[in-house]
Amino acid sequence: MKKNTLIVTVTAAALFSGVSVYGQKCTKNSASVEVHTYYGSKEIVAEKIDKMPEDLSDRRVFLQTTQSGRADGVKTDVKMFEKQDDGSFVIKQWTKATARDLFDKLDNAIIKNKGTNCVGKAMEAVLSKMLGKGKSVTPLTPPTSPKDAFGPSVQDASGDFIRTIIIFGC
C-alpha cells in the first residue's frame, strides 16, 4: 500500500508542478534557437529548404517569414507553427504584413528570453503585438518535412528574388 501511495504521490507532483517532457524540451531548445536565412529565386530557395537537415518533430514552435521584392515596400508572409500532442502542427498566418522592425523585435525577444522560458511564447507575443491576431490555416499532419512546412510560402511569394527566414524556437 505504501509503495502505491508513493507512486501516486510522485506522479501527481510531476503533473501539478507543470514539469513535463515538453516543458523540459522547450526550455532546452529555447536555449538553442536556430535561424536559417535563404535568398534567391523561388526555385533556389525551395531547393535549399528541401535539403534542410532539420527534424521538425524535434521542435515545438518555429516561425517562417517570407519576403517578396522591395519595389513597392516589403510584403512579408509570416507563419508560426506550434506542435500539438498528436504530432501535428497548427499554423497561424499573417499575410502581406508590413513591419519594418519585425526582425529586430523578434531578435530582441529571443535575446531577452535568455533560454530560460518558452521562446515560442516570446516570439508569439511580438507577432501579436505588431501584426494582430493572425489567421488559423490548415494544420500540418505528421510526418512533416521542411519542404511540407516551408515550401508553400516560398511558392506563393512574388518576384524573381525572395528571402525566407526560418527561426526554430523551442
Secondary structure, 3 states (H helix, E strand, C coil): CHHHHHHHHHHHHHHHCCCCHHHHHHHHHHCCCEEEEEEECHHHHHHHHHCCCCCHHHCCEEEEEEECCCCCCCCEEEEEEEECCCCCEEEEEEEEECCCCHHHHHHHHHHHHCCCCCHHHHHHHHHHHHHCCCEEEEEECCCCCHHHHHHHHHHHCCCCCEEEEEEECC
